[in-house]
């Protein structure tokens, strides 16, 4: 099988997993948003930030090491499992010991209860993460699909059942625990060869050096990406944090539907190209164009329709989050250009450069958020654009050096994506004006905008000969041949 067909097959399975998961998570989120208050969501969001930061330490770059390592033997697998085990169980103890301090700082006892539940994940995850990394390295995304969709079903069923029976924010914590337990059980059953071995740290020096650099950059990046929630919770309170988290969650639909599917395939694919000695310039440029061709129209659509989308998905109580979602969507436009950049640097072993970008971006972002918090929550959302512009500038400088390419070669194909986003935006504006003139209620109004936006995307993508349209046509041709 050719490399391009292998990657497309992996992408097909990865997108299948993401859209099946989305078919589970969107209805689940809609139900939970109506069962829980913004304050309850805000308290859980704060605890999720803490455990997300701890999760980066837990993995310690082991998954990425296993994916990019040229020669992977039994000793390297054994030391990888040992590192994951030590880090995860140590962090579980740290969270258990520090949970009351955080609860006292925010004057919210529920924080301690949520962290107690979430710490269980750190006891279970070491049994799953090395196996999961090997499945990704081997691009066995049909198995990844089974694992992830099963875990999401259990997560959703647990969260909704507990919220329905009045367990409040704790339902949001027990759901992921049940999902991770399911994931671990399936991976242990279907585990790749040598995924679970007796612990041993022999030869772990290279992994520890790689992990230290990778984890450092991820911690700094994630601290900046999520640190604003700690500031918002302290300055504006948990209700404001809940609204902000819901607005950010609307933007994260893009990550759940598109970027995570692409990134899951991009990392092993880029690493395989690098191991084979191939240039990464063309794959990076094409991948970025494909992503921006979807991301930029999506962001424009969210910016124009945030109020209607939030009310439809989550209910009227979340309407105050609409201006925040609009600002976050516009601020996120530059970030789409660098979606593949961290993976390209990791695939080429340039972890120090990734850390360098994080060390520039993170302080800038958090300082801007801190200053904006002196005004209001809308100012906090608006200043996200500053950090994103810093990231684009820094990643571009490093990528041109590592890949030996000019910025035009890396981002040239994405010019068509900008025109595509403008065309989609124009179609949506016309649809909204038409809906307003006709006095359409919420659901028909959204339906009209979706049809108009989709039609505008297809027409503009075809006229521009955008790479995304070429992939759509290739998929349709494949489906016709399969049907025939």
Buried (B, 14 or more C-beta within 10 A) or exposed (E): EEEEEBBBBBBBBBBBBBBBBBEBBBEBBBBBBBBBBBBBBBBBBBBBBBBBBBBBBBBBBBBBBBBBBEEBEEBBBBBBBBBBBBBBBBBBEBBBEEBBEBBEEBEBEBBBBBBBBBBBBBBBBBBBBBBBBBBBBBBBBBBBBBBBBBBBBBBBBBBBBBBEEEBBBBBBBBBBBBBBBBBBBBBEEBBBEBBBBEEBBEEBEEBBEBBBBBBBBBBBBBBBBBBBBBBBBBBBBBBBBBBBBBBBBBBBBBBBBBBBBBBBBBBBBBBBBBEEEEEBBBBBBBBBBBBBBBBBBBBBBBBBBBBBBBBBBBEEBBBBBBBBBBBBBBBBBBBBBBBBBBBBBBBBBBBEBBBBBBBBBBBBBBEBBBEBBEEEBEBBBBBBBBBBBBBBBBBBBBBBEBBEBEEEBBBEBBEBBEBBBBBBBBBBBBBBEBBEEEEBEEEEBBEBBBEBBEEBBEBBBEEBEBBBBBBBEEEEEEEEEEEE
